[in-house]
Amino acid sequence: MGVSARVFIARDAGALAVGADDVAVALARAASRRGVALDITRTGSRGLYWLEPLLEVVTPAGRVAYGPVAPEDVEALVDAGIFDGGQHPLRLGLTEEIPWLKRQIRLTFARCGVIDPLSLDDYRAHGGYRALERALSLGTEAIIEEVVQSGLRGRGGAGFPTGIKWRTVSQTSGPQKYIVCNADEGDSGTFADRMLIEGDPFVLIEGITIAGIAVGATKGYVYIRSEYPHAVATLAAALAAARREGLLGRGVAGSAHAFDLELRVGAGAYVCGEETSLLDSLEGKRGIVRAKPPLPAHKGLFGCPTVINNVLSLASVPSILGHGAAAYRELGHGRSRGTMPIQLAGNVKYGGLFETAFGITLGELVDRVGGGTASGRPVRAVQVGGPLGAYFPRALFDTPFDYEAFAARDGLIGHGGIVVFDDSVDMAKQARFAMEFCALESCGKCTPCRIGSTRGVETLERIINGDNAEPNIALIEDLCHTMKFGSLCALGGFTPYPVMSALTYFPEDFRARPRRLVAAE
Amino acid sequence: MMPVYETWSAERTAEIIAQYVDQPGALLPILHGVQAAFGCIPEPAVPILADALNLSRAEVHGVVTFYHDFRREPPGRHVLKLCRAEACQAAGCDALAERAQAKLGVGLGDTTADERVTLRPTYCLGLCAVAPSAMFDDRVIGRLDAKRLDALLEETWA
């Protein structure tokens, strides 16, 4: 017959977790039984996770999507003629026309879910390595100026201007300089780093290489958490491919610049997402937070000048250099320029990655983009920015997604994760969890974090058991004040955000709890 | 896939050390290598590592105990990690964790007496849009529910 077809199925961990491999196997079998020569390309995820496993079929009109596909749907799908884009209840139309995707501004994630993540040819065919080419022609000063002008700020959460960091390192002399990429994405509700590394690793490698050339670093490290084995495997393979093609190593892309990049795997410590703790971990030590100054830009890894940036900051650089700083800066709101890959998670109907310009309101993200809760119950609270982020009630849903706007309301955007909770949530228990997590993950260097978190757990436990709520709430407020202003890093310093926001906006969950007798042990 | 661990040997430890020792900050890569081989960081490995890296035993012990990943005992034949972080909490992981503990008769972090399975809490697998999530040996699992959990626990007999 000679019939052939081409399909795309994600191999991203999020897609694998809901059965993408089984769908691929079932599809290959169904095609072979019908004599169809089927070419299956495994990609990253488009980030529309409620539709995963998503199957995309190449048609003359473009890619047609079907999803969410279960292995048992495959026979019926093939019978419906999906290889020609045939009708079926799971048919979603052209992928690019799915409103959830079409509404986004995908710069950093432009290729994620589109290309074969490990094909350099694919990457180049979709604009890859053009930014490096431009960077090499611009020269170091001009690269840094362009990043400064773009307004790009640290996407890990702190929001420090990326270009200023680069300039500091470039102006600091040292026998060796380093670029360190922080891929220790430990915040619950965030998965953008994982998705990008699994779906488009070369954009990260390109961004890090440009950073190296800009500041005069010849060596870089990517520190990925061990909870991400798929990302580790994909990046390792991508690094090997980049080295083979001369894109890393002695003369990067035929230039006079040397730059090599090494992958290091974390070991399950949340605090290592904090930049100085990460540096200690890379040096082979316990991940203990360092006092600043000295800044890592002056004395970072092994005491040398170091740029330490989040995955998303570095992966935004190729798009900025490729399209120019002005185009990036035009997008955004206030002092938050460009786009932010926002992640919708938890009890949410349409969960996934939504990259858009800063300025969209929290309510629009939760209700319109996210579609409310998956359980169908009312949204009661959303936690923005990971375990150190504040819980926002509906009353604050007019907050625009912007570093300063969230800070003004005692919250933070962090790494862009939004976790949705329905009305069954017990906010006093969430507050206790915030303290428990801080106690579990504290590096132990400073007292407010190390001791304060444990005292916080005990005190919240008393409140939950209805034991003297008022004086214990006063104690929690005092403790949070001490932790916020007395801790060395964001772990102890920001744990008060979820605790105090829960207490402020959901007081009914803390007060007037029935007294529960706790048996003496 | 179930991992198969080697029995402890100083020679094998020396081989692993030799593989990474020239890298700057080699201790973490070495510890990952040792644990991949033996399923844990065996106590006799600590002085060997300290000697190879010119560190004190206390420094190596400090690193081993600082990181949640490094264990002093090998795990059971299967490892079930349940995500316990906020996104999974919002999607109902508490009830699943209770169910798993009740069915296995062990707490989070413990191994069943027959060494069939180790149950571990984890704080975020990055599968927050398909929560609740878990990892069973090297397989990632999203949209976990009671039925799926029971099926996984059944698999631990294999």
Boltz contact constraints between the chains, C-beta under 6 A:
constraints:
  - contact:
      token1: [A, 13]
      token2: [B, 140]
      max_distance: 6.0
  - contact:
      token1: [A, 14]
      token2: [B, 127]
      max_distance: 6.0
  - contact:
      token1: [A, 14]
      token2: [B, 130]
      max_distance: 6.0
  - contact:
      token1: [A, 16]
      token2: [B, 140]
      max_distance: 6.0
  - contact:
      token1: [A, 17]
      token2: [B, 127]
      max_distance: 6.0
  - contact:
      token1: [A, 17]
      token2: [B, 130]
      max_distance: 6.0
  - contact:
      token1: [A, 17]
      token2: [B, 140]
      max_distance: 6.0
  - contact:
      token1: [A, 17]
      token2: [B, 141]
      max_distance: 6.0
  - contact:
      token1: [A, 17]
      token2: [B, 142]
      max_distance: 6.0
  - contact:
      token1: [A, 18]
      token2: [B, 130]
      max_distance: 6.0
  - contact:
      token1: [A, 18]
      token2: [B, 142]
      max_distance: 6.0
  - contact:
      token1: [A, 18]
      token2: [B, 143]
      max_distance: 6.0
  - contact:
      token1: [A, 49]
      token2: [B, 129]
      max_distance: 6.0
  - contact:
      token1: [A, 49]
      token2: [B, 130]
      max_distance: 6.0
  - contact:
      token1: [A, 188]
      token2: [B, 85]
      max_distance: 6.0
  - contact:
      token1: [A, 188]
      token2: [B, 86]
      max_distance: 6.0
  - contact:
      token1: [A, 188]
      token2: [B, 87]
      max_distance: 6.0
  - contact:
      token1: [A, 188]
      token2: [B, 124]
      max_distance: 6.0
  - contact:
      token1: [A, 189]
      token2: [B, 87]
      max_distance: 6.0
  - contact:
      token1: [A, 189]
      token2: [B, 128]
      max_distance: 6.0
  - contact:
      token1: [A, 191]
      token2: [B, 126]
      max_distance: 6.0
  - contact:
      token1: [A, 191]
      token2: [B, 128]
      max_distance: 6.0
  - contact:
      token1: [A, 194]
      token2: [B, 126]
      max_distance: 6.0
  - contact:
      token1: [A, 226]
      token2: [B, 69]
      max_distance: 6.0
  - contact:
      token1: [A, 227]
      token2: [B, 125]
      max_distance: 6.0
  - contact:
      token1: [A, 267]
      token2: [B, 67]
      max_distance: 6.0
  - contact:
      token1: [A, 267]
      token2: [B, 69]
      max_distance: 6.0
  - contact:
      token1: [A, 268]
      token2: [B, 67]
      max_distance: 6.0
  - contact:
      token1: [A, 268]
      token2: [B, 68]
      max_distance: 6.0
  - contact:
      token1: [A, 268]
      token2: [B, 69]
      max_distance: 6.0
  - contact:
      token1: [A, 269]
      token2: [B, 67]
      max_distance: 6.0
  - contact:
      token1: [A, 282]
      token2: [B, 25]
      max_distance: 6.0
  - contact:
      token1: [A, 283]
      token2: [B, 25]
      max_distance: 6.0
  - contact:
      token1: [A, 284]
      token2: [B, 25]
      max_distance: 6.0
  - contact:
      token1: [A, 284]
      token2: [B, 26]
      max_distance: 6.0
  - contact:
      token1: [A, 284]
      token2: [B, 27]
      max_distance: 6.0
  - contact:
      token1: [A, 284]
      token2: [B, 28]
      max_distance: 6.0
  - contact:
      token1: [A, 286]
      token2: [B, 62]
      max_distance: 6.0
  - contact:
      token1: [A, 286]
      token2: [B, 63]
      max_distance: 6.0
  - contact:
      token1: [A, 286]
      token2: [B, 66]
      max_distance: 6.0
  - contact:
      token1: [A, 345]
      token2: [B, 87]
      max_distance: 6.0
  - contact:
      token1: [A, 345]
      token2: [B, 128]
      max_distance: 6.0
  - contact:
      token1: [A, 345]
      token2: [B, 129]
      max_distance: 6.0
  - contact:
      token1: [A, 346]
      token2: [B, 87]
      max_distance: 6.0
  - contact:
      token1: [A, 346]
      token2: [B, 90]
      max_distance: 6.0
  - contact:
      token1: [A, 346]
      token2: [B, 91]
      max_distance: 6.0
  - contact:
      token1: [A, 347]
      token2: [B, 90]
      max_distance: 6.0
  - contact:
      token1: [A, 347]
      token2: [B, 91]
      max_distance: 6.0
  - contact:
      token1: [A, 351]
      token2: [B, 129]
      max_distance: 6.0
  - contact:
      token1: [A, 352]
      token2: [B, 129]
      max_distance: 6.0
  - contact:
      token1: [A, 383]
      token2: [B, 86]
      max_distance: 6.0
  - contact:
      token1: [A, 419]
      token2: [B, 86]
      max_distance: 6.0
  - contact:
      token1: [A, 419]
      token2: [B, 87]
      max_distance: 6.0
  - contact:
      token1: [A, 419]
      token2: [B, 90]
      max_distance: 6.0
  - contact:
      token1: [A, 421]
      token2: [B, 90]
      max_distance: 6.0
